[in-house]
Amino acid sequence: DWNVSSGDAGGAKTASKVFRNLKKGVAKKKTSVVLCHSTKKYTVEAMKDFIPWALENGYTFKVLTKNSPTAHHGISN
C-alpha cells in the first residue's frame, strides 16, 4: 500500500504541484511509500527536483520487499 500521494491522478497537473505534494507528504511520515504514476509527464519531471531534494534532506530510497514496513493510506469515503 502507500501513505503519500503525489496527487498526480487528481488535482496536481504540474511538476511543481506534484513536488509540493510529495514534500508535504513525506514530512509527516517516519516511513513513506509514495504513490506516483510514471505515465504522467509532469510527475516524471517532478522527480528531477524531488529526488535530489529528498537526498539532500536526509531521505533514502529503498526497494519494497515483503519485509518492508507497512504503509496504509487513509480512507476518504
Contacts in CASP RR format, 6 or more apart in sequence:
PFRMAT RR
TARGET T0000
AUTHOR 0000-0000-0000
METHOD contacts of the structure
MODEL  1
DWNVSSGDAGGAKTASKVFRNLKKGVAKKKTSVVLCHSTKKYTVEAMKDF
IPWALENGYTFKVLTKNSPTAHHGISN
1 33 0 8 1.000
1 70 0 8 1.000
1 71 0 8 1.000
1 72 0 8 1.000
1 73 0 8 1.000
2 33 0 8 1.000
2 34 0 8 1.000
2 35 0 8 1.000
2 71 0 8 1.000
2 73 0 8 1.000
3 29 0 8 1.000
3 31 0 8 1.000
3 32 0 8 1.000
3 33 0 8 1.000
3 71 0 8 1.000
3 72 0 8 1.000
3 73 0 8 1.000
3 74 0 8 1.000
4 22 0 8 1.000
4 25 0 8 1.000
4 26 0 8 1.000
4 29 0 8 1.000
4 32 0 8 1.000
4 33 0 8 1.000
4 34 0 8 1.000
4 35 0 8 1.000
5 21 0 8 1.000
5 34 0 8 1.000
5 35 0 8 1.000
5 73 0 8 1.000
6 12 0 8 1.000
6 18 0 8 1.000
6 21 0 8 1.000
6 22 0 8 1.000
6 34 0 8 1.000
6 35 0 8 1.000
6 36 0 8 1.000
6 37 0 8 1.000
6 43 0 8 1.000
6 46 0 8 1.000
7 17 0 8 1.000
7 18 0 8 1.000
7 21 0 8 1.000
7 35 0 8 1.000
8 18 0 8 1.000
8 36 0 8 1.000
8 37 0 8 1.000
8 40 0 8 1.000
8 42 0 8 1.000
8 43 0 8 1.000
9 35 0 8 1.000
9 37 0 8 1.000
11 17 0 8 1.000
12 18 0 8 1.000
12 21 0 8 1.000
12 42 0 8 1.000
13 42 0 8 1.000
14 42 0 8 1.000
15 42 0 8 1.000
15 43 0 8 1.000
15 45 0 8 1.000
15 46 0 8 1.000
15 48 0 8 1.000
15 49 0 8 1.000
16 46 0 8 1.000
17 42 0 8 1.000
18 36 0 8 1.000
18 40 0 8 1.000
18 42 0 8 1.000
18 43 0 8 1.000
18 46 0 8 1.000
18 50 0 8 1.000
19 46 0 8 1.000
19 49 0 8 1.000
19 50 0 8 1.000
19 53 0 8 1.000
22 34 0 8 1.000
22 36 0 8 1.000
22 46 0 8 1.000
22 50 0 8 1.000
23 50 0 8 1.000
23 53 0 8 1.000
25 32 0 8 1.000
26 32 0 8 1.000
26 34 0 8 1.000
26 54 0 8 1.000
26 59 0 8 1.000
29 71 0 8 1.000
31 69 0 8 1.000
31 71 0 8 1.000
32 59 0 8 1.000
32 71 0 8 1.000
33 64 0 8 1.000
33 68 0 8 1.000
33 71 0 8 1.000
35 73 0 8 1.000
36 43 0 8 1.000
36 47 0 8 1.000
37 43 0 8 1.000
38 44 0 8 1.000
51 61 0 8 1.000
54 61 0 8 1.000
62 68 0 8 1.000
END
